[in-house]
Amino acid sequence: MQFINLAFHEFVDNWYPTISSEPELKATMRALLEDIIRTIEQRIFEVNLLDAVYGDVLFVFKRHVEAYRLSKELVGSAYAGALNIDEVFDRIQPLFALRDADREPEREEVYSSRPAIHY
């Protein structure tokens, strides 16, 4: 795979010799990366992209734009007080994953540290 060769050339080959001279570890890293890429590829083929784009993505995007426009209008109003646009937006449309972040402050840290996983 050309992608893996490029990734190893750019991100592994320059530091790997400083920590190990064992070719087995590098081969294991390569096999693991190939497995990860294969799994991602399989998941991509399992997803119905038309449904995702025309269903979920457009719906979420529309709600996001509407909430942004409303937030923009409300900045400086009696409702918003001294809140900036980000704070108003968060009150109108809080992130689902952070809904209980006030009661569980570590949720934001956990949410921000993980990649999004769908389907």
TIMI-2910 file (N, C-alpha, C, CB; in pm, 1 decimal, decimal comma, always signed):
<rs>
+----------+----------+----------+----------+----------+----------+----------+----------+----------+----------+----------+----------+------+
!      n_x !      n_y !      n_z !     ca_x !     ca_y !     ca_z !      c_x !      c_y !      c_z !     cb_x !     cb_y !     cb_z ! resn !
+----------+----------+----------+----------+----------+----------+----------+----------+----------+----------+----------+----------+------+
!    +84,5 !   -119,0 !     +0,0 !     +0,0 !     +0,0 !     +0,0 !    +88,6 !   +124,8 !     +0,0 !    -95,9 !     +0,1 !   +122,9 !  Met !
!    +64,5 !   +209,3 !    -95,9 !   +145,5 !   +330,2 !   -106,6 !   +125,2 !   +423,3 !    +12,2 !   +113,1 !   +403,4 !   -235,2 !  Gln !
!     +1,0 !   +429,9 !    +61,1 !    -28,3 !   +516,7 !   +174,4 !    +54,0 !   +476,2 !   +297,2 !   -178,4 !   +512,6 !   +207,0 !  Phe !
!    +60,6 !   +347,3 !   +323,3 !   +135,3 !   +299,9 !   +440,2 !   +284,6 !   +325,6 !   +421,7 !   +109,4 !   +149,1 !   +464,2 !  Ile !
!   +334,8 !   +303,1 !   +301,7 !   +475,9 !   +332,2 !   +275,5 !   +506,3 !   +479,9 !   +300,7 !   +512,7 !   +294,2 !   +130,6 !  Asn !
!   +418,8 !   +567,3 !   +252,1 !   +438,1 !   +710,5 !   +272,3 !   +428,2 !   +746,8 !   +420,7 !   +334,9 !   +790,1 !   +191,1 !  Leu !
!   +329,1 !   +690,5 !   +489,1 !   +312,1 !   +718,6 !   +631,7 !   +434,4 !   +675,3 !   +710,4 !   +187,4 !   +648,7 !   +685,9 !  Ala !
!   +485,9 !   +557,2 !   +682,2 !   +604,9 !   +510,5 !   +753,5 !   +725,7 !   +596,5 !   +720,3 !   +633,9 !   +364,1 !   +719,5 !  Phe !
!   +739,4 !   +633,3 !   +594,4 !   +852,5 !   +717,6 !   +555,0 !   +848,1 !   +852,5 !   +627,0 !   +852,8 !   +739,0 !   +402,5 !  His !
!   +731,5 !   +913,0 !   +634,7 !   +717,3 !  +1046,6 !   +692,6 !   +709,6 !  +1047,1 !   +845,9 !   +594,1 !  +1112,2 !   +636,7 !  Glu !
!   +648,7 !   +943,6 !   +904,9 !   +618,5 !   +950,5 !  +1047,7 !   +683,1 !   +843,4 !  +1134,1 !   +473,9 !   +943,5 !  +1065,9 !  Phe !
!   +742,3 !   +741,3 !  +1076,5 !   +800,2 !   +634,8 !  +1158,8 !   +950,3 !   +620,6 !  +1135,7 !   +730,9 !   +502,1 !  +1129,6 !  Val !
!   +991,6 !   +617,7 !  +1012,0 !  +1131,8 !   +590,3 !   +980,2 !  +1230,7 !   +687,2 !  +1044,2 !  +1150,3 !   +592,9 !   +832,5 !  Asp !
!  +1189,2 !   +811,5 !  +1068,2 !  +1282,4 !   +909,1 !  +1123,8 !  +1304,0 !   +892,3 !  +1274,7 !  +1232,5 !  +1048,6 !  +1095,3 !  Asn !
!  +1210,2 !   +834,3 !  +1347,9 !  +1228,3 !   +818,7 !  +1492,6 !  +1243,8 !   +674,0 !  +1536,6 !  +1112,2 !   +879,6 !  +1564,9 !  Trp !
!  +1197,7 !   +579,1 !  +1457,8 !  +1200,0 !   +439,4 !  +1498,9 !  +1340,7 !   +388,9 !  +1530,9 !  +1139,1 !   +354,2 !  +1391,2 !  Tyr !
!  +1441,6 !   +416,0 !  +1448,2 !  +1575,9 !   +364,8 !  +1479,4 !  +1633,4 !   +416,1 !  +1612,0 !  +1670,0 !   +401,3 !  +1368,1 !  Pro !
!  +1581,6 !   +526,7 !  +1661,5 !  +1633,5 !   +578,1 !  +1788,9 !  +1580,1 !   +501,5 !  +1910,0 !  +1598,7 !   +725,1 !  +1802,9 !  Thr !
!  +1470,0 !   +424,9 !  +1891,2 !  +1414,9 !   +350,9 !  +2005,0 !  +1431,8 !   +199,8 !  +1993,0 !  +1269,0 !   +383,2 !  +2020,4 !  Ile !
!  +1451,8 !   +150,2 !  +1870,5 !  +1463,3 !     +5,7 !  +1854,6 !  +1530,5 !    -28,9 !  +1722,5 !  +1325,4 !    -60,3 !  +1862,7 !  Ser !
!  +1597,6 !   -142,1 !  +1725,2 !  +1656,6 !   -193,0 !  +1600,7 !  +1588,1 !   -322,9 !  +1558,5 !  +1808,9 !   -216,0 !  +1617,8 !  Ser !
!  +1479,5 !   -357,3 !  +1626,5 !  +1407,5 !   -480,2 !  +1597,3 !  +1312,1 !   -461,2 !  +1478,7 !  +1330,0 !   -526,9 !  +1721,1 !  Glu !
!  +1332,6 !   -532,9 !  +1370,6 !  +1242,7 !   -519,6 !  +1254,6 !  +1103,3 !   -576,4 !  +1282,0 !  +1303,3 !   -589,8 !  +1133,3 !  Pro !
!  +1092,4 !   -668,3 !  +1381,8 !   +961,9 !   -728,9 !  +1411,9 !   +861,5 !   -624,9 !  +1460,3 !   +977,5 !   -838,7 !  +1517,4 !  Glu !
!   +907,2 !   -532,3 !  +1542,7 !   +816,7 !   -429,8 !  +1594,8 !   +765,2 !   -341,5 !  +1481,6 !   +887,6 !   -343,9 !  +1701,5 !  Leu !
!   +853,4 !   -303,4 !  +1392,6 !   +813,2 !   -220,6 !  +1278,8 !   +715,7 !   -298,4 !  +1189,5 !   +937,9 !   -175,3 !  +1197,0 !  Lys !
!   +740,6 !   -426,6 !  +1169,0 !   +650,3 !   -509,2 !  +1088,6 !   +514,1 !   -521,7 !  +1156,7 !   +711,3 !   -649,0 !  +1065,2 !  Ala !
!   +513,9 !   -533,1 !  +1288,7 !   +388,3 !   -540,9 !  +1363,4 !   +311,2 !   -410,2 !  +1351,8 !   +415,1 !   -573,9 !  +1511,4 !  Thr !
!   +382,1 !   -297,6 !  +1360,7 !   +317,3 !   -167,2 !  +1345,2 !   +254,6 !   -154,7 !  +1206,5 !   +418,6 !    -53,2 !  +1368,4 !  Met !
!   +326,4 !   -200,4 !  +1106,0 !   +276,0 !   -194,8 !   +967,7 !   +151,1 !   -281,8 !   +953,2 !   +385,5 !   -241,0 !   +867,4 !  Arg !
!   +156,2 !   -403,5 !  +1009,2 !    +41,2 !   -494,9 !  +1000,2 !    -79,1 !   -435,2 !  +1073,0 !    +76,6 !   -634,2 !  +1059,7 !  Ala !
!    -55,4 !   -372,3 !  +1187,0 !   -164,2 !   -309,2 !  +1262,2 !   -226,2 !   -194,7 !  +1182,4 !   -113,0 !   -257,5 !  +1397,8 !  Leu !
!   -143,9 !   -112,2 !  +1121,1 !   -194,4 !     -1,7 !  +1039,5 !   -274,2 !    -54,7 !   +920,3 !    -78,0 !    +86,8 !   +990,6 !  Leu !
!   -225,7 !   -160,2 !   +856,8 !   -300,3 !   -220,7 !   +745,9 !   -436,3 !   -271,4 !   +792,5 !   -219,8 !   -335,9 !   +683,7 !  Glu !
!   -439,5 !   -333,9 !   +910,1 !   -564,6 !   -384,3 !   +965,5 !   -661,5 !   -270,1 !   +995,7 !   -537,6 !   -465,5 !  +1092,4 !  Asp !
!   -610,8 !   -162,3 !  +1051,1 !   -694,6 !    -44,9 !  +1081,8 !   -753,9 !    +12,2 !   +954,2 !   -612,5 !    +63,7 !  +1155,5 !  Ile !
!   -671,6 !    +28,2 !   +852,2 !   -718,1 !    +84,0 !   +725,6 !   -821,5 !     -9,2 !   +660,9 !   -598,7 !   +107,3 !   +629,6 !  Ile !
!   -798,0 !   -138,9 !   +666,8 !   -892,9 !   -235,7 !   +612,0 !  -1027,1 !   -227,6 !   +684,5 !   -836,0 !   -378,0 !   +621,8 !  Arg !
!  -1023,6 !   -214,0 !   +817,1 !  -1146,1 !   -203,3 !   +895,8 !  -1222,3 !    -76,1 !   +861,8 !  -1114,1 !   -206,8 !  +1044,9 !  Thr !
!  -1150,6 !    +35,0 !   +849,7 !  -1214,8 !   +161,6 !   +811,7 !  -1278,2 !   +148,9 !   +674,4 !  -1112,9 !   +277,8 !   +812,8 !  Ile !
!  -1206,3 !    +87,0 !   +581,7 !  -1259,0 !    +67,5 !   +447,0 !  -1387,9 !    -15,3 !   +449,6 !  -1154,0 !     -0,7 !   +358,2 !  Glu !
!  -1390,3 !   -121,8 !   +527,9 !  -1510,6 !   -205,6 !   +538,4 !  -1626,8 !   -125,8 !   +595,3 !  -1483,5 !   -329,1 !   +626,2 !  Gln !
!  -1601,2 !    -45,6 !   +697,2 !  -1708,0 !    +34,2 !   +758,1 !  -1761,3 !   +139,4 !   +662,0 !  -1657,7 !   +101,4 !   +885,3 !  Arg !
!  -1673,9 !   +196,4 !   +582,6 !  -1717,9 !   +295,8 !   +483,7 !  -1812,2 !   +230,9 !   +383,4 !  -1596,3 !   +358,7 !   +410,5 !  Ile !
!  -1780,0 !   +109,5 !   +339,0 !  -1866,1 !    +40,5 !   +242,1 !  -1998,5 !     -3,2 !   +303,7 !  -1793,9 !    -80,8 !   +185,0 !  Phe !
!  -2002,4 !    -21,8 !   +435,5 !  -2125,9 !    -62,2 !   +502,9 !  -2222,6 !    +54,6 !   +520,5 !  -2093,7 !   -123,1 !   +638,5 !  Glu !
!  -2171,3 !   +176,1 !   +518,6 !  -2254,7 !   +294,1 !   +541,2 !  -2324,9 !   +332,3 !   +411,9 !  -2170,1 !   +412,5 !   +594,3 !  Val !
!  -2452,1 !   +360,1 !   +421,6 !  -2525,7 !   +410,3 !   +306,7 !  -2502,5 !   +562,1 !   +304,7 !  -2681,0 !   +373,1 !   +314,4 !  Asn !
!  -2406,5 !   +605,3 !   +224,3 !  -2367,0 !   +746,1 !   +224,1 !  -2479,7 !   +838,3 !   +179,0 !  -2246,7 !   +765,7 !   +134,7 !  Leu !
!  -2563,5 !   +793,3 !    +87,7 !  -2674,4 !   +878,1 !    +43,7 !  -2768,9 !   +907,0 !   +159,7 !  -2751,1 !   +811,5 !    -72,0 !  Leu !
!  -2803,3 !   +803,7 !   +235,3 !  -2890,0 !   +825,0 !   +351,4 !  -2823,8 !   +916,4 !   +453,0 !  -2925,8 !   +691,5 !   +416,9 !  Asp !
!  -2695,1 !   +895,1 !   +476,0 !  -2624,3 !   +976,6 !   +574,5 !  -2620,0 !  +1122,8 !   +531,7 !  -2482,2 !   +923,8 !   +595,3 !  Ala !
!  -2583,5 !  +1147,0 !   +404,4 !  -2570,4 !  +1284,7 !   +356,4 !  -2705,7 !  +1352,1 !   +343,8 !  -2498,5 !  +1287,7 !   +222,2 !  Val !
!  -2800,1 !  +1285,6 !   +277,8 !  -2929,1 !  +1349,0 !   +253,2 !  -3023,2 !  +1341,2 !   +372,2 !  -2994,3 !  +1286,2 !   +134,4 !  Tyr !
!  -2994,5 !  +1256,7 !   +464,9 !  -3079,0 !  +1245,0 !   +583,8 !  -3017,5 !  +1318,5 !   +700,9 !  -3101,3 !  +1098,4 !   +620,0 !  Gly !
!  -2930,7 !  +1251,5 !   +769,2 !  -2874,5 !  +1302,1 !   +894,4 !  -2792,1 !  +1429,7 !   +877,4 !  -2789,0 !  +1196,1 !   +957,4 !  Asp !
!  -2699,0 !  +1428,5 !   +784,3 !  -2606,8 !  +1541,8 !   +771,7 !  -2681,0 !  +1670,4 !   +736,1 !  -2500,3 !  +1512,1 !   +665,8 !  Val !
!  -2769,1 !  +1664,7 !   +638,7 !  -2842,2 !  +1785,7 !   +599,4 !  -2933,5 !  +1834,5 !   +711,5 !  -2924,8 !  +1759,2 !   +472,9 !  Leu !
!  -2998,3 !  +1742,0 !   +782,6 !  -3084,6 !  +1779,3 !   +894,1 !  -3003,9 !  +1848,0 !  +1004,2 !  -3156,4 !  +1655,5 !   +950,0 !  Phe !
!  -2891,7 !  +1789,4 !  +1041,7 !  -2807,4 !  +1847,3 !  +1146,6 !  -2751,0 !  +1981,3 !  +1101,4 !  -2692,9 !  +1751,1 !  +1183,7 !  Val !
!  -2707,7 !  +1989,6 !   +976,1 !  -2652,4 !  +2114,6 !   +924,0 !  -2757,9 !  +2224,8 !   +924,3 !  -2597,6 !  +2094,0 !   +781,8 !  Phe !
!  -2879,9 !  +2190,7 !   +881,8 !  -2988,3 !  +2289,9 !   +879,9 !  -3016,4 !  +2341,1 !  +1021,3 !  -3117,0 !  +2228,9 !   +818,6 !  Lys !
!  -3026,2 !  +2250,2 !  +1118,4 !  -3049,0 !  +2291,1 !  +1257,9 !  -2935,0 !  +2379,0 !  +1309,2 !  -3064,3 !  +2167,4 !  +1348,3 !  Arg !
!  -2813,4 !  +2344,9 !  +1271,2 !  -2696,0 !  +2421,0 !  +1314,3 !  -2701,3 !  +2563,4 !  +1258,1 !  -2565,8 !  +2350,2 !  +1269,4 !  His !
!  -2731,4 !  +2576,1 !  +1129,9 !  -2738,6 !  +2708,8 !  +1066,1 !  -2850,4 !  +2791,5 !  +1127,7 !  -2760,7 !  +2695,3 !   +913,7 !  Val !
!  -2966,5 !  +2730,2 !  +1149,8 !  -3077,8 !  +2802,6 !  +1211,0 !  -3041,7 !  +2850,3 !  +1351,3 !  -3202,7 !  +2714,1 !  +1216,1 !  Glu !
!  -2976,6 !  +2765,0 !  +1430,4 !  -2936,3 !  +2802,7 !  +1565,9 !  -2830,5 !  +2913,3 !  +1562,4 !  -2882,4 !  +2680,0 !  +1642,1 !  Ala !
!  -2739,6 !  +2906,9 !  +1465,6 !  -2637,7 !  +3010,9 !  +1452,5 !  -2701,9 !  +3146,1 !  +1419,1 !  -2535,1 !  +2972,1 !  +1344,0 !  Tyr !
!  -2794,0 !  +3145,2 !  +1323,4 !  -2860,8 !  +3270,7 !  +1285,2 !  -2938,9 !  +3329,8 !  +1401,7 !  -2954,9 !  +3247,4 !  +1166,4 !  Arg !
!  -3009,3 !  +3245,7 !  +1475,1 !  -3082,9 !  +3293,2 !  +1591,6 !  -2986,8 !  +3346,2 !  +1697,7 !  -3170,0 !  +3180,9 !  +1649,8 !  Leu !
!  -2877,3 !  +3277,1 !  +1719,1 !  -2777,3 !  +3321,9 !  +1816,9 !  -2722,5 !  +3459,0 !  +1778,9 !  -2662,2 !  +3219,9 !  +1827,6 !  Ser !
!  -2696,6 !  +3477,0 !  +1650,5 !  -2644,0 !  +3604,0 !  +1600,8 !  -2742,9 !  +3717,2 !  +1627,4 !  -2613,1 !  +3594,5 !  +1450,3 !  Lys !
!  -2871,1 !  +3689,1 !  +1606,6 !  -2974,5 !  +3790,2 !  +1631,9 !  -2986,9 !  +3823,3 !  +1780,6 !  -3109,3 !  +3741,8 !  +1578,6 !  Glu !
!  -2967,7 !  +3723,4 !  +1865,9 !  -2990,4 !  +3741,7 !  +2009,0 !  -2873,5 !  +3806,2 !  +2084,6 !  -3020,8 !  +3609,9 !  +2070,4 !  Leu !
!  -2753,8 !  +3805,6 !  +2024,8 !  -2639,2 !  +3867,1 !  +2092,5 !  -2670,1 !  +4014,4 !  +2120,4 !  -2509,1 !  +3853,3 !  +2006,4 !  Val !
!  -2652,4 !  +4054,4 !  +2244,3 !  -2678,7 !  +4192,2 !  +2284,4 !  -2822,5 !  +4216,8 !  +2326,4 !  -2643,9 !  +4284,4 !  +2172,7 !  Gly !
!  -2909,1 !  +4116,0 !  +2315,6 !  -3048,9 !  +4133,0 !  +2355,1 !  -3063,8 !  +4107,7 !  +2505,0 !  -3140,9 !  +4037,4 !  +2274,4 !  Ser !
!  -3184,9 !  +4131,4 !  +2554,8 !  -3212,6 !  +4106,1 !  +2695,7 !  -3198,1 !  +3957,5 !  +2727,1 !  -3353,4 !  +4155,0 !  +2732,6 !  Ala !
!  -3231,1 !  +3871,6 !  +2631,4 !  -3218,3 !  +3727,8 !  +2652,4 !  -3072,6 !  +3688,7 !  +2673,3 !  -3277,1 !  +3651,0 !  +2533,7 !  Tyr !
!  -2984,8 !  +3741,6 !  +2588,4 !  -2844,7 !  +3701,1 !  +2591,2 !  -2763,6 !  +3776,5 !  +2695,7 !  -2783,1 !  +3721,3 !  +2455,6 !  Ala !
!  -2804,5 !  +3894,6 !  +2728,6 !  -2725,7 !  +3972,4 !  +2823,7 !  -2585,2 !  +3996,4 !  +2771,1 !  -2719,7 !  +3901,5 !  +2958,9 !  Gly !
!  -2485,4 !  +3961,2 !  +2850,5 !  -2345,9 !  +3983,5 !  +2811,5 !  -2283,8 !  +3862,1 !  +2742,8 !  -2263,8 !  +4020,1 !  +2933,3 !  Ala !
!  -2364,0 !  +3763,4 !  +2709,5 !  -2310,6 !  +3642,7 !  +2646,0 !  -2264,2 !  +3670,6 !  +2503,7 !  -2415,7 !  +3532,1 !  +2645,5 !  Leu !
!  -2155,4 !  +3604,7 !  +2463,7 !  -2110,4 !  +3617,6 !  +2325,4 !  -2184,7 !  +3515,0 !  +2239,3 !  -1955,5 !  +3598,0 !  +2314,8 !  Asn !
!  -2160,3 !  +3516,9 !  +2109,8 !  -2236,4 !  +3432,1 !  +2018,3 !  -2217,5 !  +3282,6 !  +2048,3 !  -2195,4 !  +3461,5 !  +1874,5 !  Ile !
!  -2095,8 !  +3242,1 !  +2086,9 !  -2072,4 !  +3101,0 !  +2119,3 !  -2153,6 !  +3057,4 !  +2240,4 !  -1923,8 !  +3076,3 !  +2144,9 !  Asp !
!  -2159,9 !  +3140,8 !  +2340,2 !  -2234,4 !  +3107,9 !  +2461,4 !  -2385,3 !  +3103,5 !  +2434,4 !  -2203,4 !  +3209,8 !  +2572,0 !  Glu !
!  -2433,8 !  +3196,2 !  +2352,5 !  -2576,1 !  +3195,1 !  +2316,5 !  -2606,9 !  +3068,5 !  +2237,3 !  -2614,3 !  +3322,3 !  +2234,1 !  Val !
!  -2521,5 !  +3035,8 !  +2142,0 !  -2540,4 !  +2915,9 !  +2060,3 !  -2544,9 !  +2791,0 !  +2148,5 !  -2427,5 !  +2903,5 !  +1955,6 !  Phe !
!  -2453,7 !  +2781,6 !  +2244,8 !  -2450,6 !  +2666,0 !  +2334,0 !  -2578,7 !  +2653,4 !  +2415,4 !  -2331,2 !  +2675,2 !  +2427,2 !  Asp !
!  -2642,4 !  +2765,3 !  +2446,6 !  -2769,3 !  +2760,2 !  +2520,9 !  -2885,8 !  +2719,9 !  +2431,4 !  -2798,4 !  +2895,7 !  +2585,1 !  Arg !
!  -2879,9 !  +2761,5 !  +2304,8 !  -2987,3 !  +2727,2 !  +2211,0 !  -2976,0 !  +2582,0 !  +2165,8 !  -2984,2 !  +2820,6 !  +2089,1 !  Ile !
!  -2854,7 !  +2541,2 !  +2132,9 !  -2834,1 !  +2407,0 !  +2079,7 !  -2708,9 !  +2345,3 !  +2142,3 !  -2822,0 !  +2410,5 !  +1925,4 !  Gln !
!  -2720,3 !  +2296,5 !  +2266,0 !  -2602,6 !  +2235,5 !  +2330,3 !  -2564,2 !  +2105,7 !  +2260,8 !  -2630,0 !  +2209,0 !  +2479,6 !  Pro !
!  -2435,6 !  +2074,5 !  +2263,5 !  -2390,8 !  +1948,4 !  +2207,7 !  -2452,3 !  +1834,3 !  +2287,1 !  -2236,7 !  +1939,1 !  +2208,1 !  Leu !
!  -2506,7 !  +1737,5 !  +2217,4 !  -2573,1 !  +1625,0 !  +2282,2 !  -2479,1 !  +1553,3 !  +2378,5 !  -2625,5 !  +1527,0 !  +2177,7 !  Phe !
!  -2354,7 !  +1534,7 !  +2336,5 !  -2258,3 !  +1462,0 !  +2419,6 !  -2222,7 !  +1538,0 !  +2546,7 !  -2132,2 !  +1433,7 !  +2340,2 !  Ala !
!  -2245,9 !  +1668,3 !  +2546,9 !  -2209,4 !  +1749,8 !  +2663,2 !  -2331,4 !  +1795,7 !  +2741,3 !  -2128,6 !  +1870,5 !  +2619,3 !  Leu !
!  -2445,6 !  +1735,8 !  +2715,0 !  -2570,7 !  +1780,7 !  +2775,5 !  -2565,0 !  +1788,3 !  +2928,3 !  -2682,2 !  +1688,6 !  +2734,4 !  Arg !
!  -2497,0 !  +1695,2 !  +2993,9 !  -2486,5 !  +1695,5 !  +3139,9 !  -2348,8 !  +1740,6 !  +3187,0 !  -2516,8 !  +1557,0 !  +3194,8 !  Asp !
!  -2280,6 !  +1820,2 !  +3107,6 !  -2144,1 !  +1860,2 !  +3140,8 !  -2136,7 !  +1943,4 !  +3268,4 !  -2084,2 !  +1938,1 !  +3026,2 !  Ala !
!  -2245,2 !  +2014,5 !  +3302,7 !  -2243,9 !  +2092,0 !  +3426,6 !  -2234,7 !  +2000,4 !  +3548,4 !  -2369,2 !  +2179,9 !  +3435,9 !  Asp !
!  -2303,8 !  +1887,4 !  +3540,8 !  -2301,2 !  +1792,1 !  +3652,2 !  -2180,7 !  +1699,3 !  +3645,2 !  -2429,0 !  +1709,9 !  +3653,7 !  Arg !
!  -2128,0 !  +1679,9 !  +3526,0 !  -2013,4 !  +1591,6 !  +3507,4 !  -1908,1 !  +1665,0 !  +3424,2 !  -2056,0 !  +1457,7 !  +3438,6 !  Glu !
!  -1827,1 !  +1750,1 !  +3486,7 !  -1731,5 !  +1833,2 !  +3412,4 !  -1631,5 !  +1754,4 !  +3327,5 !  -1655,9 !  +1919,1 !  +3508,4 !  Pro !
!  -1603,3 !  +1631,2 !  +3364,6 !  -1505,4 !  +1553,8 !  +3288,1 !  -1559,5 !  +1512,3 !  +3151,1 !  -1464,0 !  +1430,0 !  +3366,8 !  Glu !
!  -1691,7 !  +1524,3 !  +3129,1 !  -1750,4 !  +1484,7 !  +3000,0 !  -1691,8 !  +1564,6 !  +2884,2 !  -1902,3 !  +1502,8 !  +3003,1 !  Arg !
!  -1672,7 !  +1694,4 !  +2904,7 !  -1618,6 !  +1775,7 !  +2795,2 !  -1477,8 !  +1730,7 !  +2759,7 !  -1618,5 !  +1924,9 !  +2833,2 !  Glu !
!  -1397,7 !  +1699,9 !  +2860,3 !  -1261,2 !  +1654,0 !  +2834,4 !  -1262,8 !  +1520,6 !  +2759,7 !  -1182,7 !  +1640,4 !  +2966,7 !  Glu !
!  -1347,1 !  +1429,2 !  +2803,5 !  -1357,5 !  +1299,4 !  +2737,2 !  -1409,5 !  +1316,6 !  +2595,6 !  -1448,9 !  +1204,9 !  +2816,5 !  Val !
!  -1512,6 !  +1398,9 !  +2578,7 !  -1571,6 !  +1421,6 !  +2446,6 !  -1468,2 !  +1481,1 !  +2351,1 !  -1694,2 !  +1514,7 !  +2457,4 !  Tyr !
!  -1393,1 !  +1577,7 !  +2398,3 !  -1295,9 !  +1646,8 !  +2313,5 !  -1175,4 !  +1560,4 !  +2280,5 !  -1249,8 !  +1773,4 !  +2380,7 !  Ser !
!  -1149,9 !  +1457,9 !  +2360,7 !  -1029,5 !  +1377,1 !  +2339,0 !  -1054,0 !  +1256,6 !  +2250,8 !   -974,1 !  +1331,5 !  +2470,4 !  Ser !
!  -1177,0 !  +1230,3 !  +2210,1 !  -1206,9 !  +1112,1 !  +2129,4 !  -1254,6 !  +1152,1 !  +1989,8 !  -1313,1 !  +1025,1 !  +2198,8 !  Arg !
!  -1216,7 !  +1073,9 !  +1888,7 !  -1267,4 !  +1101,2 !  +1754,8 !  -1414,8 !  +1063,6 !  +1745,1 !  -1185,7 !  +1024,8 !  +1649,4 !  Pro !
!  -1483,8 !  +1126,5 !  +1653,0 !  -1625,9 !  +1094,6 !  +1632,7 !  -1637,8 !   +958,4 !  +1567,2 !  -1696,1 !  +1203,0 !  +1546,1 !  Ala !
!  -1729,3 !   +876,0 !  +1617,9 !  -1749,5 !   +743,3 !  +1561,1 !  -1898,1 !   +730,2 !  +1529,9 !  -1700,4 !   +629,5 !  +1658,9 !  Ile !
!  -1929,2 !   +705,0 !  +1403,4 !  -2068,0 !   +687,1 !  +1361,5 !  -2079,6 !   +555,9 !  +1285,1 !  -2116,5 !   +806,7 !  +1274,2 !  His !
!  -2195,6 !   +499,1 !  +1291,9 !  -2230,4 !   +378,5 !  +1217,4 !  -2138,9 !   +269,7 !  +1261,0 !  -2221,7 !   +399,8 !  +1065,2 !  Tyr !
+----------+----------+----------+----------+----------+----------+----------+----------+----------+----------+----------+----------+------+
</rs>
